[in-house]
C-alpha cells in the first residue's frame, strides 16, 4: 500500500438499479445512441457482472493506493469510456504509481515517458534505422517507440516542447501514428494518462487547446487527508508491501467499454448534458450573464460526448445501469474545466472556472 490517491474502502458490488432518476425503466427511455443494447437478452444481468468485476478492480487498486477515491473513480471512468485522462497535481501524490497499478490490474501493456524540453517526437513515436543483413544487404527497419503500448503515461507532459506534444495528437485521436510517411496502428485499447504539475511553470509549455480537448477528463489530485497520510506513513516505511494482481485483460476491458456505449441514457440526462454544455458558451442564447461576461470561449461538442460516456461509466462504477443527473453534476468540472477559458478581465476580478461551471450546473441540472 503506497502513498497518494486511491479507493481506500471499496464496497461490495451492489445490485444494479433497474430504474433511472425518473423512476422509469431505463430500457423504456433508451436513446438512439444506446439502441444496440436491444440485441442483449438481459442487460441488467450483464451490468451486474460488470459491476462485480469493477468492484474487484477497485479492491486491487486499494492494495497499493491510499487516498481519495474520487481520483480513482474518475481515472477509471475515463478509461472505461475509451478516452484519455489528464492528472493535475503537485509531485509526490502517487500519480505515477496509480497509472502503473492500473496497467497491472487492467492487464494492459503500459509504458512511461518522462517528458523533458529536449525530448523529440521520434523518442515517442519511434524511428527508422538502416539495418545491414547477414548477406550485406541494407534495409530500413522501424523501431517502435513507447507510444506502441496500451496504456501510456506521459509524465509532466507540459515539460516538452509543442513540437513533441503535438506528436501525441494523432495517436490520441486516431489511435495511429505516421512515421516516415507510413501510418501505423497502435495496439487496442490505447489510452494516455498524462500528468501535469500546476505549480512550476518555468521551462514549461502550456498544452494547446487542441490537445487539451483530446483528454476526456481533467482530474485534479489533491493532498491526502490526515488519516490517509497516517496510513501512508505506516504502509510505506515497513518491509512488506502489498502487490496488486490482474483482474482484467485487454479483451475484457474492451468488452466493458462496449457495454458502456450500449448502456441506456434517459432523455432527461441527455437534455441536461446538452443544456449544460451549451450554456457554457458565451455566445449562446442560453448563457447566463456571468458566462457571457467572463468566458472567452466555451466547450465544443466533444465536451458533451465526454459527459455522455463518462456519466455511463460512473453510473456502472456505482452499481447503476443508467446515469442520473447527479452523475452529470459530478462530472461537470472534470469534463468542462480544460475546455473553457476565462477572459482577462474575469481573471483580474477573481472569477474562477470552477465557479462558472458550478453556476451553469445549478441552472442546467438543478
N, C-alpha and C positions, 0 to 999 in steps of 0.2 A: 504494500500500500504506500503510495508516494504522494508528494505534495501536489497542490493545485486544485483543479476543479473536477467534480465528479458527482456521481449519484450515490450518496452515502447510505441511503436507506431504501433500497429498491423494494417495491411492493410486489406481492404475487400477482400474476396475471389475473385481471378481473374479467368477469363475463362481459362480452361485448354488448353494449346498449343497442337495442333494436329500434329506438326512436330518436329523432333529431330534436333540435331545440323547440320545434313547433308541436311536438308530441305526435307527429305523423310518422308512419313507417318510412324510412329513408328510401326504399325502393319505389314508393308511391310518388316521390318528388325528385326522382333521379334526373340529372341534367344530361344533355346530349353528349357531353364530354365523357360521361361515365356509362354511356349506353352499353358498351361491351360487357358489362357485369351481368347482363341478362343471360349470357352464354353459360354462366356458372350456376350449378344447381342450388348451392347453398352458400351464398357469400358470407353469411353470418358465421357459419362453421369455419370457413376459410379465414375469416378475420380473427376468430378466437385462437386458431392455430398460430397465426402471425403474431398475435399479442403475446402468447406464451413464449414464442421464440425471442421476441424483443425484450421480454422480461428477463430471459436468460442472458441476453446480450448485456443488459444493464447490470446484472449481478456480476458478470465477469469484469466489466469495466470498473466496478466499485472495488474490486480486489486491488487495483493499482492507483485509483484516483480517489482522492478525498475532496469534498467541497461542494460547490454549487451545482445542483442537479440541473438547473436551467441551461447551463452551458452544454452539458452532455446531451440534453434533450434537443436543443437547437442544432447541435452538430449532427446528431443522428437524423433529425428532420431534414436537414439539407442533403445528406447522403441518400436517405430513403426517397427523397423527391427527385433524385437523379442530378442534383446540382452541386455547386461548389460553395465553400464557406470561407469567410474572412474573419479570423480570430484577432481581435484587437485588445491588447493588454500589455502591461509592463512586464519586463523579464522576470522569470522565476515563478510563474504561475502554472507551470506544467502543461503549457500548450503543446510543446513538442512531445511530451510523454503521452498526452491524450491522443494525438494523431497516431503515434506508434502503437498504442493499446488498441485503437480502433482497427488498425491494419491487422493485428493479431486476432481480435475477437471476430471480425467480419470475414476473416480468411482471405484477405486481399494482399497482393504483392505491393508493398509500399516502399517508397524511396524518399529521401530527403535531400533538398538542395539549399545550401546556405547562400543567400543572395548577398553579393558584395558589389561595390562600384566597378570592379574590373571583370565581373562575370560577363561572358559573351553568350550570344544566342546559341552558338554551337555547343557550349558547355551544357545546355539544357536539352536541345533537340538531338544532338549527335552530328556526325560529320562523315564525309567520305575520305578514305585513306587509300593510297596507292599500295597495293599488295603484290609481291612477287611470288609466283608459284614455283613449285619444285622443278618445273621444266623451263624456268626462266621467263615465262610469260608474265605480263603485268596486267592488272585489272583493278578497277576501283571497287572497294568494299565499304559498305555502310556500317558504321559503328553506332549503335543506338545510344542515345543519351538517357539520362534518368527520367525523362518525361514518359518513356515507354514503360509504364507501370500502371497499376490500377488505383493506387492512392498516392498522390504526390504531395509532400509537404514542402511548400515554398516558404522557407523561414526568413523573416524580415524582408518581405518582397519589396518594400519601398526603399531598400538599400541599393537595388540595382538600377542601372540607367534605363531611361524609357525604351531604348532600343532592345534591351534584354527583356524588359517587362512585356513588350509587345510580342515577343516570341511565344508567350503563353496564350495570346488572344485566340489564335486559330485553334489551338489544342483545346481550350476550354469550351469554345462554342461549337466547333465542328467535330471534335474528337479525332482529329487527324492533324498531321503537320506536313509542311512542304520543305523538303531539303534537296538542294541541287535540282530543282525543277520537278521533282517527283513527289507525289502525295503518298503519304504512308499512314495507314490506320493505326490508332492507338488501341491497346487492349481494352476489352469491355468487362466490367464497367470502368469508367475513368472519372476520377474525382480529384479536385485540387482543394486542399485545405491550406490556406496561406495565413501567415502571422504578420502582424504589423505593430510596431512599438509607437504608441501615440505621444511619447514624451520627447525622445531625442529626434530632432528634425534636422540637425546639422549633418550634411552629407547624405541626406535622404532625398528621394524623388517621389513626390506625391503621385499616387496612382491616377491616371487619367480617367475621366468619367466613363469612357467606353469600356475600360477594363473593370472598373468598379461594378458596372451594370452586369457583368458576367457572373458575379458572385450572387448566388441565390439569396444568402443571408449574411448580414454583418453581425458577428457575435462578440459582444463585449465581455471580457473576462475580468472579473473583479477580484479583490483580495478575499482570502478565506475568512470565515468568522473566527472568533476566539476559540470556540470548541473544536472547529475543524483544524485550526492551526495547532492546537494541542495534540490532536490525533496525528497530524503530520509529523510533529517532533518525535512522538513515541514510535511511530511506524518506520521512520526513515533513518533513525540513529541506532538501530539494533543490528543484529547479524542476519536475520532472516526476513525476506520479503516475499509476498505472495506473487504468483505469476498467473496471468490470465490465459485462458485456453480459447481455442477457436470454437465458435458456436455456429457460424455460417461459413459458406464459401461463396465464390463469385456468382455461381448459378443461383444459389439460394437468395442472395441479395437482389439479383435481377428479378427473381420471381416476386419478392416483396415490393420492388419498385413497380412492377407491372400491376400488382394488386392495388396499390395506392392510386394509380392512374384510373383504375376501374371503379374505385370507391365512389359512392353516391355523394352528391353535394346538393343540399336543399336550395331552393330558389331564394330564400331569404338570405342565406350566406352568400350566394353569388351576387345578389344585388348589393349587399353590404360591402363586398370587396370592390365592386365597380364604383360605388359611391365614394368609398374612402380614397381610392387611387385618384379618381377624377377631381375630388375636392382638394387635393394637394397640389393641383396645377394652378398657378396664379391667374392664368388667362381664362380658366373655365368659369362658366356662369355659376356653378355650384360652390366655388371657392369662397371662404369666409373673408372678412376684411383683413384679418391677421395674415392669412395666406397670401392674399393679393398684395399686401404692403411689404411682407417680409421675405417671401420666397423668390429667388431669382429664376430658378427653373424647377419643375416638378418631375415626378416619376413617369416613365413611359409604360407601355403595355406589358413589358417584361416584369414590372412590379406586380401587376395583377396576376400574371402567370405564376410568379413565385408564391404569392399568397394562396392561390387556388391549390397548388400542390402541397405546400408546407402545412396548411391547415389540415389537410387529409392525413399527412404523416403524423402530426401532433395528436390528432384525434386517436389514431391507432396506437400510438405510444401511451396514451392514457386510457386505453381499453374501450374506445368507441369506434363504431363503424363509420359514422358520418360526422363531419366537423360542425362546430357550433359557432355562434357569434363570439363566444369567449376566446376561441382559437384565433379568430381574426384580430381581436383586440390584443392578444398576447404576442402575435407575430407582426404587428404593425411596425414597431420600431425596427426590428431586425431586417424586415423586407424593404422598408422605405428610406431609412436613415442615410444610406450610402447612395441613394438615387435622387437626392434633393440637395439644394444648396441655398443658403441664405444670402440676401443682398448685403452690401457693405453697411448700409445704414442700420439694418436689423442687427447685425453683429455688434455695431457700436452701441446699440441700445440694450444689449444683453439678452436678446432673443435667442433661444436655442431651438434646434431642430426637434429635440425631444418634446418640448412644449408645444410646438406647432403640430406635430404628429398626434400628440395626446388630445389636443383640441379637435382635430379632424376626426379622431376615433370617437370621441364623445358625440359629435354631430352625426356620424355615419352609422355607428353601431349602437350608441346609447349607453 
